[in-house]
């Protein structure tokens, strides 16, 4: 039983199901959504730039 629960948790985490549910709990304005996506893009670009030299 524990193994099945662990597999389910991993699958849900990989698919990002909980993130989608949490994001739909309240309305997000289009400008907020765009700002959040830009922030995530800047963060990932910063990480790729940081580790590109290694």
C-alpha positions in Angstrom: 0.0 0.0 0.0 2.8 2.4 0.9 4.6 1.7 -2.4 1.4 2.4 -4.4 0.9 5.7 -2.5 4.5 6.7 -3.2 4.2 5.9 -6.9 1.0 8.0 -7.1 2.7 10.9 -5.4 5.6 10.8 -7.8 3.3 10.6 -10.8 1.2 13.5 -9.6 4.4 15.5 -8.9 5.8 14.8 -12.3 2.7 15.7 -14.2 2.3 19.0 -12.2 -1.3 18.3 -11.3 -1.1 19.9 -7.9 0.4 23.1 -9.4 -2.5 23.4 -11.8 -5.1 22.9 -9.0 -3.4 25.5 -6.8 -3.2 28.0 -9.6 -6.9 27.6 -10.3 -8.0 28.2 -6.7 -8.3 31.9 -7.4 -8.5 34.1 -10.4 -5.3 35.5 -11.8 -5.3 38.5 -13.9 -3.6 38.2 -17.3 -1.0 40.8 -16.3 -0.2 38.8 -13.1 0.1 35.6 -15.2 2.5 37.3 -17.6 4.5 38.8 -14.8 4.8 35.3 -13.1 5.9 33.7 -16.4 8.5 36.4 -17.1 9.9 36.0 -13.6 10.2 32.2 -14.1 11.9 32.8 -17.4 14.4 35.2 -15.9 15.2 32.7 -13.2 15.7 29.8 -15.5 17.9 32.0 -17.8 20.0 33.1 -14.9 20.5 29.4 -13.9 21.5 28.4 -17.4 23.9 31.3 -17.7 25.4 30.5 -14.3 26.1 26.9 -15.1 26.9 27.3 -18.8 30.6 28.1 -18.0 31.1 24.9 -16.0 
